[in-house]
Amino acid sequence: MRTSIATVSLSGSLTEKLTAASRAGFDGVEIFENDLLASPLTPEEIRARCADLGLTIDLYQPMRDIEAVPSDEFDRNLRRAEHKFRLMRRLGADTVLVCSSVSPLAVDDDALAARQLRRLAELAQDFGIRVAYEALAWGRHVSTYDHAWSIVEQAGHPALGTCLDSFHILARGSDPKGIEDIPGEKIFFLQLADAPLMAMDVLQWSRHYRCFPGQGGFDIAGLVGHVIRAGYQGPLSLEVFNDVFRQAEAGPTAVDARRSLLVLQEAVGLAEPPAPVVPSGIAFAELVTPDAEPVSAVLEALGFTRTARHRGKPVDLWQQGEARVLLNTGPAARRDGTSLAAIGLESPDPAGAARRAEALLAPVLPRRRAPEDAPLDAVAAPDGTELFFCVTEGDEHPSWTSDFEPAERQSPPGEGVHHIDHLALTQPWHQFDEAALFHRSVLGLGAQESVDVADPYGLLRSRAVTNADGSVRIALGVGPAPTADEGGRAQHIALATDDVVTAARRFRAAGGRLLPMPPNYYDDLAARYEFTDDELATYRELGILYDRDAGGEFRHCYTETVDRVFFELVQRDGDYRGYGAQNAPVRLAAQHARRPVG
Amino acid sequence: MRTSIATVSLSGSLTEKLTAASRAGFDGVEIFENDLLASPLTPEEIRARCADLGLTIDLYQPMRDIEAVPSDEFDRNLRRAEHKFRLMRRLGADTVLVCSSVSPLAVDDDALAARQLRRLAELAQDFGIRVAYEALAWGRHVSTYDHAWSIVEQAGHPALGTCLDSFHILARGSDPKGIEDIPGEKIFFLQLADAPLMAMDVLQWSRHYRCFPGQGGFDIAGLVGHVIRAGYQGPLSLEVFNDVFRQAEAGPTAVDARRSLLVLQEAVGLAEPPAPVVPSGIAFAELVTPDAEPVSAVLEALGFTRTARHRGKPVDLWQQGEARVLLNTGPAARRDGTSLAAIGLESPDPAGAARRAEALLAPVLPRRRAPEDAPLDAVAAPDGTELFFCVTEGDEHPSWTSDFEPAERQSPPGEGVHHIDHLALTQPWHQFDEAALFHRSVLGLGAQESVDVADPYGLLRSRAVTNADGSVRIALGVGPAPTADEGGRAQHIALATDDVVTAARRFRAAGGRLLPMPPNYYDDLAARYEFTDDELATYRELGILYDRDAGGEFRHCYTETVDRVFFELVQRDGDYRGYGAQNAPVRLAAQHARRPVG
């Protein structure tokens, strides 16, 4: 099926929007009237631009407050419509969206609405145009899709059909099953938008919080299934207005939009991209840094050993148990300071994982970096983090470690840490929902609930994606706003240990500095849980935080931050599923307090 | 009455919050538990810090999920409470807030709730502490203030009273009149928050959208009246959580908070600041610029004449009719580029206006700038704009113009413009509501509805404040987010004319450049209204925009932008009350399109 996107879903000028839609691979666009009005291009120029970009103009939208009005008002409306039909001819658009009236002049009279819409369709037909009538969820008298369809049916004109919009249908709580009762050829258009499930005024909800399918809480795939079974042949078109997208760059938003449609098409059986290959572990985390010393010192104190060096690049492999950290002092580091730049994901089928990622529009990175390197499949996540699909010392696939030369002198390895528990990445402000959708759809990970965390200087949101056995956990965080304190931008590597107390003591004995936690926190722990005095004194001394959920317990502590990266030592007992979000405000305040003033 | 503020209302560390509250003149604070937990200070140190700052600790908050639970759970709760009471002794706080339970363990049993709260109060009494029980609007079984009070009454213990929270009461739609039935001495605490009227989930509404009294839609003054009449003697305390305040600096937020309480106290007769002196016109607008030439050229083309120069400073007075623009090339300009830095407000009583402003915590600016200057009363608005209260050539008060020396050579004045129609100021992202409250309360202006405007790169909000006859109009705008395109940051001076077509033609003939508008806009005008072809052609040629409301018509056009300032020519006919917001997206897109790339 063809795919389309409404220009109102993207930011920028009309030409920026069209270019972004084309580059992301959409077949067509809905042109939103205000975008056309504000454009310096004539309708003919817009038509030509779309043709050059390989885009059809699938819909012109919207016309409002047309029907069920007194006859003098309707005459004015027809006059206005005629102007618009002429414009559409110049534009080369053959379908117009008419939204159910919100005008105070409109009366509750379906027969009148049908007569007037029929008259409008007759006029449209003269111009070779079709009218798609849609129920706005907040329409004055017509607010449900079945009501809109019954008026269209009553009007009985070939140039009049209905437009279905998943938001308007699902936000009203209508049962979409009835869509199958509408003849497919009378469904002129289908607009798709998801939204987080919120109890709020439906107009505000629609205008500010719509999102792409799969990013919200509606069953869009179920609805599309009904529409397909009804026999609909038109495009799947996204119409999403959202305060965040308005500020985001059009290019990446268009790609995210198209990815969401691909995933939707897969869900309803309209597309078969390569199946997801769920990663089975974290092979490595790669830090880039302009100066290896501070991070190396922390790694060494944590018990890591520098076991190998890349044959062709300034990259060291540090290892402890199954936890591997690459330290890259190459050119990227000079640009961005110390940051978590790449993740190696243990994959049962690296090439297959890459094929799916590519099919879902993830930018594919060059496969082989130097002739002698093992081929590595890699893609970029929306935040720019490189994701490598790899195998560590497998039999059938070359190991990424074969690019590394064992170090000559290795200190004896520590034993406190056995693997990477999770990685925490900070997303750009406007990419939180996109990031979760990317990790779910491209990598086949499951998304947990998102959590709000109060930072002293703003609210953070965090959402984790994991595989089924928890061997891959990535926490996606987003800061309060673009210019807010950069504390929210920190990234970290959490290391799993069976005994956080011993691991923390060793770290400190080796010269590492733990983030000190406020004494008041421990007084509160004493009030909430029953610890022995010794236990609490130990936690207090080391800055260990504690949490508990229905499944188990969580003890964790933090190293001091190097540039914008820090490490966490975590001990999970039982089936604890979280990340200590409850303790995040205290940790964040402690990190703010340690930051040099000025 | 004493005033207090909850630390959760302000951003930053606990000490930053306490300092801000003290500097803004609050008498006390509510300490929010998480702020204490995250603080490196011991309770004793916090107590000492508050004492040094002249703040009492009026409330420790909150304790949750205490009552109406199974007895083993209640025993754990008592143990937890005892820890907290010990902490409060160290802190020197004698009242604790207990919120109605949201625990799934809680049962719907008022008698049990009363018994357990009584037991809690007995324990509290041993520590010299009082328990204030409050109904959360989303409490599991207790969600209204009268229900909470009936449980308190049933418990019948002197150390147990109720806490009233205006948000919880008004968001539930409860009638606050019943407050008068509660004995004043049993109202242990009063928390105040306003909120915009929104239909949404009450928990989300409360957590993210609370605002200070007077900034939202609730009748807080009415509620406070009932509480006073009940005999309440405690402090008026603000408890406002809001995603925007979390990111704003604590200092200015605390001042805005205190101002909102002062206005509230005035409204209920608890304070008598000097009465507002409503400005009766705009005496001048002052632009600062590092380079006078570009702005002078625009003013000249608009028909302004340089009529005078300040005796002691590099400030020129440009005039046309009653429209006066000061052009200041002094030191401030070198810092900020060209901007609208000050507004002269025609005042019936400049000293009185300044006294009110000062009483409402507006920063007062030095009154006399040089020994020979006329004294000028001035204060700073929240966005830093200087507001001068002045008289232009009055009999009883020295005119600000007496500081100016008439220019020797004056070109003949134009006659197209007769006064300043309005000034448009861009507010810092987090100060939109504060700005409106400031202009309303300090200047006595009325606030119009706020309007959302779609900019190509984000959503703008705009709200106008005016005096009764419309001779003072200030449009306060706010951009989409801190780092968004600076287009939203533009400021402008709108000049009133009786004939915008002639004024625009003259401007162009004099070498001025008007902002060109897209032709598609005029095709749409033709569809919406009936103009003669000539009329439309003229508008199209000059870039004149058109709007209409129930009262009249509005025609307006824009000059090109100098740095971040531009001018608008406006013709109001009939009783048109708006500012052409409908046309703003087209104007903004045209301004974006004219901006040099790069």
Interface residues (C-beta under 8 A of the other chain):
Chain A: S11 G12 S13 E33 N34 L36 L37 A38 S39 P40 T42 P43 R79 R80 H83 K84 L87 M198 A199 M200 D201 Q204 D243 R246 Q247 W429 A454 D455 P456 Y457 G458 L459 P480 A481 P482 T483 A484 P518 P519 N520 Y521 D523 D524 A526 A527 R528 P585 V586 L588 A589 A590 H592 A593
Chain B: S11 G12 S13 E33 N34 L36 L37 A38 S39 P40 T42 P43 R79 R80 H83 K84 L87 M198 A199 M200 D201 Q204 D243 R246 Q247 W429 A454 D455 P456 Y457 G458 L459 P480 A481 P482 T483 A484 P518 P519 N520 Y521 D523 D524 A526 A527 R528 P585 V586 L588 A589 A590 H592 A593
